[in-house]
Amino acid sequence: MPSSKSVPHLDARLSAAAEFVRPGGIAADIGCDHGKLSAWLVGSGRCPLVFACDLRPDPLSKARRACAPYGDKVQFRLGSGLEVLRPGEVTDIVIAGMGAQTIMEILEAAPWVFDPAYNLVLVPATKHSLLRRWLAVKGFTLQGETLAHAAGRWYAVMNARYTGNPHTPTGLWCLCGLVQGQPGAEEYRAQQAGKLKKYRRGLPDGPEADGVDALIAEVEAGKWP
Ligand SMILES: C[S@@+](CC[C@H](N)C(=O)[O-])C[C@H]1O[C@@H](n2cnc3c(N)ncnc32)[C@H](O)[C@@H]1O
């Protein structure tokens, strides 16, 4: 085992993601790119084995370099989403740094993750609300969420598990998730409200616009889900 000094430094976003990976779990780092998370998970001893996966060869080469000190504790897979894994090959799945739409498509394409055995750690780069809504509607439960500030903005690091209990959450819940009370929660809510207002400006008047206006009013009144 390399000394802990050689383990890469993770920013707040990836550090929060790593915290949701279960100790002893076999993890997949989907869209691993630079490979820092994969390297950290094995280098820190949190995971005995990690699959570093990426759609493109160049990022995967970067990950190979970052993970070289850890030998066969990191396996590399080239391809899209979860197609590169067999059901049961991993226990924990991290998908970080992609838009919500891509994350949803990756999960949709792998029905085997609709199973409580898998611990999902999702860090959408955009459209957090859309991902929260999709998870609830598809029967996933958000077990935890951590706000992380990185590269000048707030990220929501989500920990989800399939529970087979689909439901349609409120707009306020989709917007704010579980972050109330965390450091940065008010700033995060303001960031989310700003995006919602921008979305509203592109909407014609009508029932959808009325719904968005009502949600903006709730946020501005200081409500939390
Ligand atoms: C912005 S980087 C994120 C890197 C790292 N996960 C992080 O959060 O810092 C996005 C990576 O996802 C990869 N990617 C995009 N779509 C993918 C897909 N469908 N399957 C696997 N990897 C994908 C890209 O090639 C790129 O390396």
The ligand as an SDF file (V2000), in Angstrom:
LIG
                    3D

 27 29  0  0  0  0  0  0  0  0999 V2000
  -15.8520   16.7660  -16.5860 C   0  0  0  0  0  0  0  0  0  0  0  0
  -15.1820   15.1600  -16.5700 S   0  0  0  0  0  0  0  0  0  0  0  0
  -15.5000   14.6720  -14.9070 C   0  0  0  0  0  0  0  0  0  0  0  0
  -14.3200   13.9940  -14.2850 C   0  0  0  0  0  0  0  0  0  0  0  0
  -14.5210   13.5320  -12.8540 C   0  0  0  0  0  0  0  0  0  0  0  0
  -15.5350   12.5100  -12.7560 N   0  0  0  0  0  0  0  0  0  0  0  0
  -14.8580   14.6920  -11.9690 C   0  0  0  0  0  0  0  0  0  0  0  0
  -16.0240   14.8150  -11.5550 O   0  0  0  0  0  0  0  0  0  0  0  0
  -13.9680   15.5000  -11.6820 O   0  0  0  0  0  0  0  0  0  0  0  0
  -16.3670   14.2100  -17.4560 C   0  0  0  0  0  0  0  0  0  0  0  0
  -15.8100   12.8940  -17.9560 C   0  0  0  0  0  0  0  0  0  0  0  0
  -16.9080   12.0630  -18.2850 O   0  0  0  0  0  0  0  0  0  0  0  0
  -16.6050   11.3640  -19.4740 C   0  0  0  0  0  0  0  0  0  0  0  0
  -17.8850   10.9390  -20.0610 N   0  0  0  0  0  0  0  0  0  0  0  0
  -18.8210   11.6840  -20.6820 C   0  0  0  0  0  0  0  0  0  0  0  0
  -19.8640   10.9380  -21.0500 N   0  0  0  0  0  0  0  0  0  0  0  0
  -19.5950    9.6740  -20.6230 C   0  0  0  0  0  0  0  0  0  0  0  0
  -20.2720    8.4370  -20.6980 C   0  0  0  0  0  0  0  0  0  0  0  0
  -21.4570    8.3350  -21.2960 N   0  0  0  0  0  0  0  0  0  0  0  0
  -19.6900    7.3500  -20.1710 N   0  0  0  0  0  0  0  0  0  0  0  0
  -18.4850    7.4300  -19.5640 C   0  0  0  0  0  0  0  0  0  0  0  0
  -17.7830    8.5730  -19.4680 N   0  0  0  0  0  0  0  0  0  0  0  0
  -18.3330    9.6800  -19.9860 C   0  0  0  0  0  0  0  0  0  0  0  0
  -15.8050   12.3470  -20.2990 C   0  0  0  0  0  0  0  0  0  0  0  0
  -15.0150   11.6830  -21.2650 O   0  0  0  0  0  0  0  0  0  0  0  0
  -14.9650   13.0370  -19.2260 C   0  0  0  0  0  0  0  0  0  0  0  0
  -13.7350   12.3920  -19.0400 O   0  0  0  0  0  0  0  0  0  0  0  0
  1  2  1  0
  2  3  1  0
  2 10  1  0
  3  4  1  0
  4  5  1  0
  5  6  1  0
  5  7  1  0
  7  8  2  0
  7  9  1  0
 10 11  1  0
 11 12  1  0
 11 26  1  0
 12 13  1  0
 13 14  1  0
 13 24  1  0
 14 15  1  0
 14 23  1  0
 15 16  2  0
 16 17  1  0
 17 18  1  0
 17 23  2  0
 18 19  1  0
 18 20  2  0
 20 21  1  0
 21 22  2  0
 22 23  1  0
 24 25  1  0
 24 26  1  0
 26 27  1  0
M  CHG  2   2   1   9  -1
M  END
$$$$
